Amino acid sequence: MAPQGTNDPGELPSWRSGNIRLVYMRMPFDPWPCSVAAGAMAALRVAGRQLSQHRGSGAPILLRQLFEPKSCTYTYLLGDRESREAILIDPVLETAHRDAQLVKELGLRLLYAVNTHCHADHITGSGLLRSLLPGCQSVISRLSGAQADLHIEDGDSIRFGRFALETRASPGHTPGCVTFVLNDQSMAFTGDALLIRGCGRTDFQQGCAKTLYHSVHERIFTLPGDCLIYPAHDYNGLTVSTVEEERTLNPRLTLSCEEFVKVMDNLKLPKPQQIDFAVPANMRCGVQTPPS
């Protein structure tokens, strides 16, 4: 059992151009129930004011938090209600058809399918979405080493309509991890770097606990305290947090760097069940090798 309060990405029990500036060139997951209901209302109450600003029908930005239950992955659809341009963050192969259908139903034009990093717990839906929604391009950090239509670096902006996501390098879980911050700094999509009351593991894919600690403290915790945190995973039914909450309540990241490294280096967790085929597929933008 992982230390109390952790929330790491890993495997789960079986039951459950002008728009972009570019440089061209858990664990096992902690075996807790993957209910999307338990605790969700508490998380909504914490950030009720901010959520109402972005999720109301009259809000200029459209935000949908989507869920894939096998890996407990959150996919985020963001769109400009005026231009109808949209992006997807961290799509999953198994739910790509669902996501494409939602994009069509809402009358959006998907510009980009973006990954926060090369995932080990699921296969990305980016490759399939490129086929389902012509004109959609796949995007990932250049430092991930993965194939994509477009590669981004720290400081690059991904634009959709009147909005933009700033790319902030946040390595540690993997070298290519990035966090996407909305241009008004009202929300951040942290991938596996920062979870709700937890963080990503650092014992595979060239992870480094010390690097992750500094990434979170220097690239995420320096955002405004009421900035909403939207992670790539949650295993306890929570949906959203804030910078201030995690800065003061996260049981790992409130430790000193030395204490944090010691905890992360002694988790002794088995590797994610899907890593052997998920990582190779994700290095090819979600394309699996055909059977021989």
C-alpha positions as CSV (number, residue, x, y, z in Angstrom):
1,M,0.0,0.0,0.0
2,A,1.4,3.4,-1.0
3,P,1.8,6.1,1.7
4,Q,-1.5,7.7,2.8
5,G,-2.6,10.5,0.6
6,T,-0.7,9.5,-2.5
7,N,-2.4,9.4,-5.9
8,D,0.0,8.1,-8.5
9,P,-0.5,7.2,-12.1
10,G,-0.2,3.4,-12.8
11,E,-2.3,0.4,-13.3
12,L,-5.8,-0.2,-11.8
13,P,-7.7,-3.3,-10.7
14,S,-9.3,-5.0,-13.7
15,W,-12.8,-4.4,-12.5
16,R,-12.9,-1.1,-12.6
17,S,1.0,28.3,-39.1
18,G,-0.6,30.9,-36.8
19,N,-2.4,28.9,-34.3
20,I,0.8,27.5,-32.7
21,R,4.3,28.8,-32.2
22,L,6.6,25.9,-32.7
23,V,10.2,24.8,-32.8
24,Y,10.4,22.4,-35.7
25,M,13.4,20.5,-35.9
26,R,-0.4,3.6,-10.1
27,M,2.8,2.1,-11.0
28,P,0.8,0.1,-10.3
29,F,-1.5,2.5,-9.5
30,D,-2.5,2.7,-5.9
31,P,-5.3,0.0,-5.6
32,W,-8.1,2.3,-4.6
33,P,-11.5,2.4,-6.2
34,C,-11.8,4.5,-9.3
35,S,-15.2,6.0,-8.6
36,V,-15.8,9.3,-10.3
37,A,-18.5,10.2,-7.9
38,A,-16.9,9.9,-4.5
39,G,-15.5,13.2,-3.4
40,A,-16.3,15.0,-6.6
41,M,-18.8,17.4,-5.1
42,A,-16.3,18.4,-2.4
43,A,-13.8,19.3,-5.1
44,L,-16.4,21.3,-7.0
45,R,-17.3,23.2,-3.8
46,V,-13.7,24.1,-3.3
47,A,-13.4,25.8,-6.6
48,G,-17.1,26.7,-7.3
49,R,-16.5,30.3,-8.2
50,Q,-13.8,29.6,-10.8
51,L,-15.7,26.6,-12.3
52,S,-18.8,28.8,-12.8
53,Q,-16.7,31.3,-14.8
54,H,-15.6,28.7,-17.3
55,R,-18.3,26.1,-17.4
56,G,-21.4,28.2,-17.6
57,S,-23.3,28.2,-20.9
58,G,-22.5,31.8,-21.4
59,A,-18.8,31.5,-20.7
60,P,-16.5,32.3,-23.7
61,I,-14.4,29.1,-23.2
62,L,-16.0,25.7,-23.4
63,L,-14.5,23.1,-21.0
64,R,-15.4,19.4,-20.8
65,Q,-13.6,17.0,-18.4
66,L,-14.0,13.5,-19.9
67,F,-13.1,10.2,-18.2
68,E,-11.6,6.9,-19.3
69,P,-12.3,4.3,-16.5
70,K,-9.7,1.6,-17.2
71,S,-6.7,3.9,-16.6
72,C,-8.7,6.6,-14.7
73,T,-7.5,9.1,-17.3
74,Y,-9.0,12.6,-17.7
75,T,-9.2,14.0,-21.2
76,Y,-10.0,17.7,-21.6
77,L,-11.8,19.3,-24.4
78,L,-11.4,23.1,-24.6
79,G,-13.0,25.2,-27.2
80,D,-13.7,28.8,-28.2
81,R,-17.5,29.3,-28.3
82,E,-17.1,32.0,-31.0
83,S,-14.6,30.6,-33.5
84,R,-15.5,27.0,-32.6
85,E,-11.8,26.0,-32.6
86,A,-10.9,23.4,-30.1
87,I,-8.2,21.2,-28.7
88,L,-8.1,17.9,-26.8
89,I,-5.6,17.2,-24.0
90,D,-4.5,13.6,-23.3
91,P,-7.0,11.7,-25.4
92,V,-7.2,7.9,-24.9
93,L,-7.5,5.3,-27.7
94,E,-10.5,3.5,-26.2
95,T,-12.5,6.7,-25.9
96,A,-11.4,8.5,-29.1
97,H,-14.6,7.8,-30.9
98,R,-16.6,9.2,-28.0
99,D,-14.4,12.4,-28.1
100,A,-14.8,12.8,-31.8
101,Q,-18.5,12.4,-31.6
102,L,-18.7,15.1,-28.8
103,V,-16.6,17.5,-31.0
104,K,-19.0,17.0,-33.8
105,E,-22.1,17.3,-31.6
106,L,-20.9,20.6,-30.2
107,G,-20.1,22.0,-33.7
108,L,-16.4,22.4,-32.9
109,R,-13.4,22.1,-35.2
110,L,-10.6,20.2,-33.5
111,L,-7.2,21.7,-34.3
112,Y,-5.0,19.7,-32.0
113,A,-4.8,16.5,-30.0
114,V,-2.2,17.3,-27.4
115,N,-0.4,15.0,-25.0
116,T,1.2,16.2,-21.7
117,H,3.8,13.4,-22.1
118,C,4.4,9.9,-23.5
119,H,2.0,7.9,-21.3
120,A,2.8,4.4,-19.9
121,D,-0.7,3.4,-18.7
122,H,-2.7,3.8,-21.8
123,I,-2.4,4.3,-25.6
124,T,-3.0,7.8,-26.7
125,G,-6.0,8.5,-29.0
126,S,-4.1,11.2,-31.0
127,G,-3.4,9.0,-33.9
128,L,-7.0,7.8,-34.3
129,L,-8.4,11.3,-33.8
130,R,-6.3,12.5,-36.8
131,S,-8.2,10.0,-38.9
132,L,-11.6,10.6,-37.4
133,L,-11.4,14.4,-37.6
134,P,-9.5,15.5,-40.7
135,G,-7.4,18.6,-40.0
136,C,-6.6,17.6,-36.4
137,Q,-2.9,17.5,-35.7
138,S,-1.1,15.6,-32.9
139,V,1.2,17.6,-30.6
140,I,3.7,16.5,-27.9
141,S,6.9,17.8,-26.4
142,R,10.0,17.5,-28.5
143,L,11.8,16.1,-25.4
144,S,9.5,13.2,-25.3
145,G,11.2,11.8,-28.4
146,A,7.7,10.7,-29.7
147,Q,6.4,11.1,-33.2
148,A,3.8,13.8,-33.8
149,D,2.7,16.3,-36.4
150,L,4.0,19.2,-34.2
151,H,6.6,19.3,-31.5
152,I,6.5,21.9,-28.7
153,E,9.0,23.3,-26.3
154,D,8.9,25.3,-23.1
155,G,7.3,28.7,-23.7
156,D,5.5,27.7,-26.9
157,S,1.8,28.7,-27.2
158,I,-1.0,26.5,-28.6
159,R,-3.8,28.8,-29.9
160,F,-7.4,28.0,-30.4
161,G,-9.6,31.0,-31.3
162,R,-9.1,33.8,-28.7
163,F,-7.4,31.5,-26.3
164,A,-3.9,30.0,-25.9
165,L,-2.2,27.4,-23.7
166,E,1.3,28.2,-22.6
167,T,3.6,25.2,-22.5
168,R,5.6,24.9,-19.3
169,A,8.2,22.2,-19.1
170,S,7.6,20.1,-16.0
171,P,9.9,17.1,-16.2
172,G,10.5,14.5,-13.5
173,H,7.7,11.9,-14.1
174,T,9.2,11.7,-17.6
175,P,11.8,14.1,-19.2
176,G,9.2,15.3,-21.7
177,C,6.4,16.2,-19.3
178,V,4.7,19.6,-19.8
179,T,2.0,21.5,-18.1
180,F,-0.4,23.6,-20.2
181,V,-1.5,26.9,-18.6
182,L,-4.5,28.9,-20.0
183,N,-3.3,32.4,-21.0
184,D,-5.2,34.1,-18.2
185,Q,-3.6,31.6,-15.7
186,S,-7.0,30.6,-14.4
187,M,-6.4,26.9,-15.1
188,A,-3.5,24.5,-15.6
189,F,-3.5,21.0,-17.1
190,T,-0.7,19.3,-15.2
191,G,-0.6,15.8,-16.7
192,D,1.1,13.3,-14.3
193,A,3.4,15.9,-12.8
194,L,0.9,17.1,-10.2
195,L,-2.1,15.1,-9.2
196,I,-4.8,16.0,-6.6
197,R,-3.0,15.3,-3.3
198,G,-0.3,13.3,-5.1
199,C,2.1,13.3,-8.0
200,G,3.4,11.0,-10.7
201,R,5.9,8.2,-10.0
202,T,9.5,8.7,-11.0
203,D,10.9,5.2,-11.1
204,F,10.6,4.5,-14.9
205,Q,10.9,6.3,-18.2
206,Q,14.0,8.2,-17.0
207,G,12.0,9.8,-14.2
208,C,13.8,11.8,-11.5
209,A,12.2,12.7,-8.1
210,K,14.4,15.7,-7.5
211,T,13.6,17.1,-11.0
212,L,9.9,16.5,-10.4
213,Y,10.0,18.3,-7.1
214,H,11.6,21.4,-8.6
215,S,9.3,21.3,-11.6
216,V,6.2,21.4,-9.5
217,H,7.5,24.0,-7.0
218,E,9.0,26.3,-9.7
219,R,6.6,25.9,-12.7
220,I,3.2,25.1,-11.1
221,F,3.2,26.3,-7.5
222,T,4.3,29.8,-8.8
223,L,0.9,30.2,-10.5
224,P,-1.9,32.2,-8.8
225,G,-3.3,30.4,-5.8
226,D,-6.8,30.2,-7.2
227,C,-5.5,28.7,-10.5
228,L,-7.5,25.5,-11.1
229,I,-5.4,22.3,-11.3
230,Y,-6.7,19.7,-13.8
231,P,-4.6,16.5,-13.6
232,A,-4.4,13.6,-16.1
233,H,-5.6,11.1,-13.5
234,D,-7.5,10.7,-10.3
235,Y,-8.4,7.5,-8.4
236,N,-10.5,8.8,-5.6
237,G,-13.4,10.5,-7.5
238,L,-11.8,14.0,-7.3
239,T,-11.9,16.2,-10.4
240,V,-10.2,19.5,-9.7
241,S,-8.0,21.3,-7.2
242,T,-6.2,24.6,-6.9
243,V,-2.6,25.7,-6.7
244,E,-3.1,26.9,-3.2
245,E,-4.7,23.6,-2.1
246,E,-1.8,21.5,-3.4
247,R,0.8,23.9,-2.2
248,T,-0.5,23.6,1.3
249,L,-2.1,20.2,1.5
250,N,-0.3,17.8,-0.9
251,P,1.2,15.2,1.4
252,R,4.3,14.6,-0.7
253,L,5.0,18.1,-2.1
254,T,4.8,19.8,1.2
255,L,7.8,17.8,2.3
256,S,11.4,19.1,1.8
257,C,13.1,18.1,-1.4
258,E,15.2,15.6,0.5
259,E,12.2,14.0,2.2
260,F,10.3,13.9,-1.1
261,V,13.1,12.1,-2.9
262,K,13.4,9.6,-0.1
263,V,9.6,8.8,-0.3
264,M,9.7,8.5,-4.1
265,D,12.8,6.3,-4.1
266,N,11.2,3.8,-1.7
267,L,7.8,3.2,-3.1
268,K,8.9,-0.2,-4.6
269,L,6.0,-0.4,-7.0
270,P,5.5,-2.9,-9.8
271,K,5.6,-1.4,-13.3
272,P,2.3,-0.4,-15.0
273,Q,0.6,-3.4,-16.7
274,Q,0.4,-1.7,-20.1
275,I,3.8,-0.1,-20.2
276,D,5.3,-2.7,-22.6
277,F,2.9,-1.9,-25.4
278,A,1.6,1.5,-24.4
279,V,5.0,3.3,-24.5
280,P,6.1,1.9,-27.9
281,A,2.7,2.8,-29.4
282,N,2.7,6.2,-27.9
283,M,6.2,6.9,-29.3
284,R,4.4,6.4,-32.7
285,C,1.5,8.7,-31.9
286,G,-0.7,5.9,-30.7
287,V,-0.1,3.6,-33.6
288,Q,0.3,0.0,-32.6
289,T,2.6,-2.4,-34.5
290,P,0.4,-4.7,-36.6
291,P,0.6,-8.4,-35.6
292,S,3.2,-10.4,-37.6
